[in-house]
Amino acid sequence: QVQVEESGGGLVQPGGSLGLSCTASELIVRYSAVNWYRQPPGQGREFVVSIEKDGATNYADSVKGRFSISRDTAKNMVYLQMVNLTPEDTAVYYCRLGQTSFWGKGALVNVSS
């Protein structure tokens, strides 16, 4: 079973910044993409951003211009940098490998003053 793990998260005030990391027990380059999803309190899980094997990226409209995904192949890690955070960004953020069932357990981002 492939293990996926997010790092980071925490409490940040509105307008602040935060970074998340994702790594796995298997090489992430084996998969078609690495994706970030999020689930706000009491709501469903939604797509945030992905980075494809060829480096192409795809952002949800709600985070364009504020979030940035990147990768470090040598470290087997994917990063999500978030700026200008709002309370609507409060959610548990999940990392997923491709369209597989390989998900992390999530990292809580709480945007509150």
Order of alpha helices (4+ residues) and beta strands (2+ residues): beta-beta-beta-beta-beta-beta-beta-beta-beta-beta
